[in-house]
Amino acid sequence: MGLLAIGTPLAWPEAKKKADQVREWGIEQLLAIWNRAKGKERDMLLWGDEIEYLVVKFDDENRKVRLSLRQADILAALAADEELSKKGGCVPDLQKVSRITDKLPVFHPEFGRFMLESTPGKPWGIGFKDLLDVEPNMKWRRQIAKDHMEVNEGPITLTTFPCLGTKDDFTCPYFPPSGEMLRSQFLPDEIANPHIRFPTLAANIRARRGRKVEINVPIFKDLNTPVPFKDPTVNYDLHNWPEDDDVRNGAAKDDHVYMDAMAFGMGSCCLQITFQAKNITEGRKLYDQLSPLGPIMLALTAATPIYKGFLVDTDVRWNQISRAVDDRTPEELGERPLKHDRWRIPKSRYASNSTYISLDPRLRPEYHDPDLVVDPAIQQHLVAGGMDPLLATHFAHLFIRDPIVVFSEDLNHLDLEQTNHFENIQSTNWQHIRFKPPPADADIGWRVEFRPMEIQMTDFENAAFSIFIVLVTRAILSFELNFYIPIPRTTENMETAHNRDAVLKDRFYFRKDPFPPRSVKINGSASGATTPMMLPSRPHTPTGPIENEYALMRIDEIINGRTESYEDGLPGFPGLIPLVESYLNSVNVDVETRCDLARYLDLIRKRASGQLWTGAKWIREFVRRHKEYKGDSVVGEGLCYDLLGEVEKVEMLGLGGGGPMFKAGAEMKPAAVDGEPARTRLEHAFGSSNGTPL
């Protein structure tokens, strides 16, 4: 998240009146960016990661853990640290940050007052030394954050707080539910960052919809789960706000956990990777080729089996965030005939991608989304301004959305040297891959943001997935790999990724043959390597039925390879890790570095094969085997306390690299040991600190 703008936000009725102006000015700024930067060249790929933390506070005496709402205090403490300031500072929202040293990380606020975001102090390069610095840097960031928290507080890398929205006092300090902005049955307004952008975003999404957001997650049906399950936390007798009628009108579904506020989605943590391409052509290619990988990486990183104190029958966060910011009206949803709105919109503004944008001859028309909605006037205006039709279609699709937060001060003058109106809409289209033009105020190139991955419990895991996706991009560019499948298949894959244990039990559409048809031997590659390798003489335009180009595959086959040939005679899929290893073979990597990288790739390999559990699998099994669990899908306060204590200990002991707790079939002893704080209990549950099972 970048620096937060300050201004006077318009309530939705007034913001709606200014929507066309913001769109028009945003498109003019986009054309100005296009004309300035379409020929921009960079020397090398740079990339960066974003880690988001939940800040929790342990109450060992009462066996409770709560969300700490001290985000502002922690950031202030970081900014006031004299030693950090001497090194240039690390909180750009509160101080002028200068890069006296490139190593000092940066911290930002996030939507929830219980969240922090951290990034490295400078972009990573593609050098292998940089790759091996990622994990130590992540550990350092976590320690810096921890050092500026209170004694019983800690930065936890879980996707969601398991007890968010329960009837318990799950925040510190405590605030009662409801409030003017969220109007939630379960959450107080005070849970959101007080910066005016965030409560306005929540309130205007609700106002535009004409009702509260509606999030229903299927309950995990255990032995003693009531049938049908009716969410016992829902109050059907509230009459504080007009939107309290939502539940009386059927918003809360049977056999589902019901949530009603943006904070249930935007209060989630994730791992994001942003790549700077050498030019717009490479950026557009990466955007397209990474898109089919999104659902695969979502399932591989699954870590979200609990919502609002209940085990749910899904493993990932994506759809919950999608519904938490879904501002579509009943007409746009197709619930009513179009009368006041222009079109029916198939997806939330937080959704999987709906466009391909590369001028690649391998991109067939049949791969595009047949249900894509675009604003034809914007599309024509962009083409008339010199943008090619394919990229114009992409932005004309994004700009069907209204701006949600409009500051009155921004409406006085159009500044073509700025990007505020463009980013107003671009940055609130939360697709799983985002194409980012260069900003106006920095020497930065065209970027691609990879957004689907779930945050992992340990820095080792987060580093492993970061390094893996970076190496995949190098293989894509070096070998001219082709992962194109029709966009509707990627959309289906994103839904499949939500299934419980999808990484092992489900199959995903993926391209059968990623290789170009003809190759020549040359020196050099997209990565800057000087060793000879086989690269395509030219990209090939595929022919034949597109249905023959892809097949349903298990994630193990996609990651580790498939030896069995397909029915049409094509050889099996090579596997992403073997492709990455082929790339590493083609460049000069010393043996020690190669062994270090192998540790990270081994985590990905074993996660895909089932030798190591996903975080979602481990959390679910921890709950089900806990002595306080009654087989009724309920995750109580004491169980949550033990769970988060174990999660904190996992990182402290460094077990994310495949210690006994993550191995498939690992013995799980009851975590609760009488008389001991939860954070000393990991050895009782899984093994000693050196990874030896007890």
LOGU-996390 format. One record per residue (C-alpha): residue in three letters; x, y, z. Coordinates in steps of 0.02 Angstrom, whole numbers, plus 50000, padded with zeros to 5 digits. Example, Ala and Ser with C-alpha at 12.3 -4.5 7.8 and 13.67 -1.06 7.14 Angstrom:
<atoms>
ALA506154977550390/SER506844994750357/
</atoms>
This chain:
<atoms>
MET500005000050000/GLY500715016949952/LEU500645033450045/LEU498885038250097/ALA498125053850020/ILE497355066950132/GLY495795076550087/THR493925078750109/PRO493025062950052/LEU491315063849972/ALA489905053050037/TRP489225041249906/PRO487785051949839/GLU489015065949799/ALA490415054349744/LYS489215046249620/LYS488905062949538/LYS490775065149510/ALA491115047549447/ASP491125052049262/GLN492315066549294/VAL493525055249388/ARG493445042149249/GLU493735055149112/TRP495185063049203/GLY495895046049246/ILE495915041149063/GLU496785057449016/GLN498115053949147/LEU498295036249079/LEU498585042748903/ALA499875054848971/ILE500765040349057/TRP500655030048897/ASN501435043648791/ARG502815046948917/ALA503255028948959/LYS502775017348815/GLY504595017348757/LYS505345016448931/GLU506745003648946/ARG507524996449103/ASP509164987149113/MET508574972449217/LEU507124964649307/LEU506864970749484/TRP505604964049606/GLY504954966149781/ASP503894956949908/GLU502544963150026/ILE502274954350192/GLU500744958250297/TYR500624954550483/LEU499224952750609/VAL499704961050773/VAL499054950350916/LYS499154951851105/PHE499284936451216/ASP498444935751386/ASP499274920451462/GLU498384922051628/ASN496654920451549/ARG497174909951398/LYS496574922851274/VAL497334930851122/ARG496634946851048/LEU496954958050901/SER497984973050955/LEU497314989250881/ARG498964998350907/GLN499504999750726/ALA499725018650741/ASP500725017150903/ILE501875004050829/LEU502195014350673/ALA502515029650781/ALA503755019850885/LEU504665014250728/ALA504725032150664/ALA505345038750832/ASP506765025950844/GLU508345036550834/GLU509445022350774/LEU508255018350632/SER508105036850589/LYS510005038350578/LYS509935024750447/GLY508635034350347/GLY506995029850432/CYS505745016350389/VAL503985023850402/PRO503685035150250/ASP501915039250307/LEU502625047750462/GLN504375053550416/LYS505455058150270/VAL506335042050224/SER508055043450144/ARG509025028550084/ILE510625031250183/THR510705012450181/ASP509755002150054/LYS509464988150177/LEU508274995950304/PRO506514989250273/VAL504954999850257/PHE503334998550357/HIS501605004450304/PRO499865004650381/GLU498514993250313/PHE496614992750316/GLY496474985050488/ARG497124993950642/PHE497844976950689/MET498894975350530/LEU500624980550471/GLU501394979150299/SER503264977450270/THR504334978250114/PRO506214977350084/GLY507114993950085/LYS507554992649902/PRO506964981449759/TRP507784964549742/GLY508784960949587/ILE508784944549495/GLY510504939949557/PHE510584924049656/LYS511354932849806/ASP509784943449814/LEU508714927849814/LEU509664920749961/ASP509494937150056/VAL507594936650051/GLU507284925250200/PRO508524934050317/ASN507744950650267/MET506004944250307/LYS506604938150476/TRP507414954950508/ARG505824964250465/ARG504824953550583/GLN506084956450722/ILE506104975350696/ALA504214975650707/LYS504234964450862/ASP505524975650947/HIS504324990350936/MET502824981251009/GLU502314978351188/VAL502964963151282/ASN501474951751251/GLU501184957551071/GLY501834949050917/PRO501774950150727/ILE500914934350662/THR500854929450479/LEU499134921450471/THR497884925950336/THR496484929850457/PHE496224930950644/PRO495204915450687/CYS494054924350812/LEU493744940150712/GLY491884944050731/THR491464931950871/LYS490444936651024/ASP492054937151127/ASP493114952551164/PHE494294949151019/THR495124966351012/CYS496234975851131/PRO495604988551176/TYR493814982351164/PHE492484991651066/PRO490674986051048/PRO490094980750874/SER489214992250751/GLY489545010150699/GLU489065022650565/MET490325016850434/LEU490294997650440/ARG488564995450520/SER489124977750559/GLN488304965850683/PHE489994958750726/LEU491354972050708/PRO491614989550776/ASP492075004050661/GLU493635006050768/ILE494374990250695/ALA494784999350533/ASN496245011150508/PRO495575028350557/HIS496315036750402/ILE494785043950316/ARG495065033650158/PHE494675017050242/PRO493025020550330/THR492455030250177/LEU492885015450066/ALA491855003850176/ALA490385015750191/ASN490315019950006/ILE490395001749952/ARG488924998350066/ALA487975013650004/ARG488285009649821/ARG487654991849844/GLY486124997849937/ARG486464985250075/LYS487904978150175/VAL489154966650093/GLU488624948450104/ILE489924935150141/ASN489354917150166/VAL490674903550186/PRO490114885250193/ILE490314877550365/PHE491454862550386/LYS490254848650436/ASP491084838650572/LEU490324824350674/ASN489364835650794/THR489034850650681/PRO487164854850687/VAL486184850350529/PRO485634862150462/PHE486934874050532/LYS486214891150571/ASP487554903750617/PRO487214906350804/THR488094923250806/VAL486794931550692/ASN485554942950780/TYR483924944050682/ASP483164956650804/LEU484364971350780/HIS483584987850723/ASN485045000050736/TRP485235003450550/PRO484145000950396/GLU485394987650337/ASP484954976950489/ASP483514970950381/ASP484784961550272/VAL484764945950382/ARG482874946250394/ASN482854946550204/GLY483924930850190/ALA485714937350188/ALA486304923850309/LYS486194906850226/ASP485954890050312/ASP487514879350325/HIS488614894750306/VAL489594906550417/TYR488914924050385/MET489934940150386/ASP489364957650343/ALA490814969950333/MET492274974750224/ALA493474971550368/PHE493154952750358/GLY494004953250188/MET495204967850190/GLY495754962650363/SER496614947750281/CYS498494946250256/CYS499354939950099/LEU501024938350012/GLN501204949149856/ILE502634950049732/THR502894964649612/PHE504024963149460/GLN504764977549362/ALA504974972349181/LYS506324979049067/ASN504994986848955/ILE503134986848923/THR503244972048803/GLU504034960948935/GLY502814967249066/ARG501314962848958/LYS502024945648924/LEU502294942349110/TYR500534948249150/ASP499794935649028/GLN500904920849069/LEU500744922749258/SER498854923549251/PRO498554904649231/LEU499784901549374/GLY498754911749498/PRO497504898249550/ILE498894885349564/MET499874896249684/LEU498294900549781/ALA497944882149813/LEU499784878549854/THR499824892249986/ALA498094888350061/ALA498044894450241/THR496274900250286/PRO495144886650360/ILE494354897150500/TYR493164911850495/LYS492284920050642/GLY492714906050761/PHE492114891750649/LEU493004879050541/VAL492404881850363/ASP492384870450213/THR493574881050109/ASP495454883350124/VAL495844900650051/ARG495344918850074/TRP495054925149896/ASN493164924249877/GLN492884931250051/ILE493864946950007/SER492974947549840/ARG491284948049926/ALA491894959950060/VAL492204973749931/ASP490844969149806/ASP490004985749768/ARG488884979449627/THR487084984849631/PRO485634972549612/GLU485514977349428/GLU487374974349399/LEU487224957649488/GLY485794952449374/GLU484534951949516/ARG483474965449434/PRO483254971249253/LEU484424985149198/LYS483605002049222/HIS484795013849312/ASP486445004949279/ARG487305002249112/TRP487754983849115/ARG487754967549209/ILE489474964349282/PRO489954945949306/LYS491324948549436/SER491674958649591/ARG493014971949577/TYR494104959949679/ALA494194944949562/SER495244934649445/ASN495874942849286/SER494714944849138/THR495954950649006/TYR497534945948915/ILE498584960648855/SER500174954448769/LEU500474957648584/ASP501004939548571/PRO500594929848412/ARG500234914748522/LEU498754923948600/ARG497244917148508/PRO495574926248506/GLU494764910748583/TYR495764913348743/HIS494854929648784/ASP493384930948903/PRO491774930348801/ASP490844939148942/LEU492054953648956/VAL491204970248990/VAL492044986048925/ASP491595004348909/PRO491625006648719/ALA491815025548729/ILE493365024048839/GLN494065010348727/GLN493865021248572/HIS494615036348660/LEU496165026548711/VAL496395019648535/ALA496195037148463/GLY497535042648587/GLY498775030148515/MET498545014848626/ASP498384998048540/PRO496644990248545/LEU497144975748658/LEU497814986448799/ALA496414999048772/THR495164984948799/HIS496014980348963/PHE495874997949035/ALA494135000548962/HIS493634985249062/LEU494394991749224/PHE493545008449200/ILE491785001449199/ARG491945003349388/ASP491485018849486/PRO492765027349596/ILE492315023449776/VAL493315036549872/VAL493325053949793/PHE494195068549878/SER493405085249839/GLU495105093849827/ASP495585082649681/LEU494145089049573/ASN494765106849554/HIS496125104149426/LEU496715090349308/ASP498585087949326/LEU499275077049187/GLU500905075349281/GLN500015065649417/THR499085049049420/ASN497845051549562/HIS496255049649459/PHE496935035049360/GLU497495026149519/ASN495825029649602/ILE495055016649487/GLN496575006149441/SER497035002849623/THR495264997649672/ASN495204984449536/TRP495974970749642/GLN496294957249511/HIS497424942449543/ILE498734949749425/ARG498884968549411/PHE499744977949268/LYS500494994049336/PRO501095008549228/PRO502585018749288/PRO502155031549423/ALA502345049849381/ASP503535054449522/ALA504855040649518/ASP506065032449397/ILE505135015949396/GLY504675005049248/TRP503164994749196/ARG502684982649334/VAL501664966849360/GLU500964962649532/PHE500664944349576/ARG499284944549706/PRO498464927449737/MET499634919349864/GLU499124917050046/ILE500324922850181/GLN501254908450262/MET501594905450446/THR503494906250429/ASP504754917450343/PHE505544902050265/GLU503924897750176/ASN503604915650121/ALA505364916750054/ALA505184900049965/PHE503614905149873/SER504344922249831/ILE505934914549761/PHE504974901249666/ILE503854913349574/VAL505354924349531/LEU506264909449456/VAL504694904649361/THR504674921849279/ARG506494919349228/ALA506074902549150/ILE504564910149059/LEU505624923648979/SER507164913048948/PHE506254898548866/GLU504794908148788/LEU503584897148885/ASN501754897648838/PHE500474894948976/TYR498964902348886/ILE497284894448921/PRO495564902348897/ILE495174915049032/PRO493564906049084/ARG494624890849128/THR495704901649243/THR494114908449322/GLU493544890549354/ASN495244886249426/MET495104900549550/GLU493484893049614/THR494264875649623/ALA495704882549726/HIS494484886449867/ASN494034868149894/ARG494644859650051/ASP496304850850013/ALA496184856449831/VAL498074854949817/LEU497904835949827/LYS496094831649788/ASP495664842549639/ARG496254844949462/PHE496554861449372/TYR496524866449190/PHE498284869249128/ARG499164870148961/LYS499854853248907/ASP501334859248802/PRO502194875348859/PHE503614874348734/PRO503834883548569/PRO503824872048416/ARG505514877048345/SER507104881948433/VAL508834888248390/LYS510424888248492/ILE511024905548541/ASN512114914148669/GLY511214924548798/SER509454924548862/ALA508134935748935/SER509004933749102/GLY510664940249041/ALA511494923149042/THR513014920548932/THR512944901748918/PRO512164894048762/MET510374888048775/MET508924883148666/LEU507724897348632/PRO506334899348504/SER506734907148337/ARG505034915548341/PRO503434913748441/HIS502244901648357/THR500424905048320/PRO499454889748381/THR498144881748271/GLY496814868448298/PRO495454867248430/ILE495934876148590/GLU495164862048692/ASN496624851148635/GLU497884863248709/TYR497474860748892/ALA496964846949011/LEU496434844349191/MET497994841049296/ARG498384838249478/ILE499474851649556/ASP500814838549584/GLU500884836149395/ILE500934854949363/ILE502334857949488/ASN503344841749480/GLY502914835449307/ARG501884821849225/THR502744807249140/GLU501174799549066/SER500744805048888/TYR499064812848848/GLU497724804248745/ASP498184814548592/GLY499974808248600/LEU500774823748674/PRO502114819748801/GLY501744823148984/PHE501934840349061/PRO503744844549110/GLY503314852649278/LEU503694870149340/ILE505094864849456/PRO506004854849320/LEU505814870249208/VAL506564881249344/GLU507964868749367/SER508294868949180/TYR508424887849190/LEU509654886449335/ASN510664873849234/SER510794886649094/VAL511574900249200/ASN513134900949305/VAL512634895949481/ASP513934889749603/VAL513614873349693/GLU513344881149864/THR512054893549798/ARG511184879849701/CYS511044869349860/ASP510334884149956/LEU509024887149821/ALA508604868649821/ARG507974870250001/TYR506634882349944/LEU506154872549789/ASP506034856849895/LEU504664864950000/ILE503654868749842/ARG503954851249775/LYS503404842549935/ARG501914854049962/ALA501294849649787/SER501564830949811/GLY500724830549982/GLN502294826150079/LEU502084842750169/TRP500414849750223/THR499734866650177/GLY499474878950319/ALA497594876350301/LYS497784857650323/TRP498894859650476/ILE497734872350560/ARG496194861550527/GLU497044846150599/PHE497694855850749/VAL495924861450790/ARG495124844350764/ARG496404835650876/HIS496384848651015/LYS495684842551181/GLU494434857051191/TYR493694854051019/LYS491984845751025/GLY491814840550843/ASP490544854350814/SER491564865950700/VAL491764878750841/VAL493494886250874/GLY493364893551049/GLU494424906751135/GLY495574894451225/LEU495854884251068/CYS496234900250970/TYR497484905251105/ASP498384888651091/LEU498344889150901/LEU499124906350887/GLY500384901851021/GLU500924887150915/VAL500984897950758/GLU502124910350846/LYS503234896150904/VAL503304888450730/GLU504194903850665/MET505314905150818/LEU505894887150796/GLY506024888450608/LEU504994872950571/GLY504214879750412/GLY505544871450308/GLY504764854550334/GLY504904850950518/PRO503854836750589/MET502304847550612/PHE502094850450425/LYS502394832750367/ALA500904823150303/GLY500334810650434/ALA501304819250574/GLU500754814050747/MET499824828150834/LYS499784827051021/PRO498564838251116/ALA499264855851118/ALA498564860951285/VAL499724855851425/ASP499074860751596/GLY500064874151685/GLU501084879951536/PRO500854895451427/ALA500384890351250/ARG501964897651178/THR503024884751268/ARG502004869951207/LEU502594866551031/GLU503804853151089/HIS502344844051173/ALA501324844651014/PHE502594841250876/GLY504394839350929/SER505884847951005/SER506624864150943/ASN507894854850837/GLY506504846250741/THR506664829250825/PRO504964821350863/LEU504694817651047/
</atoms>
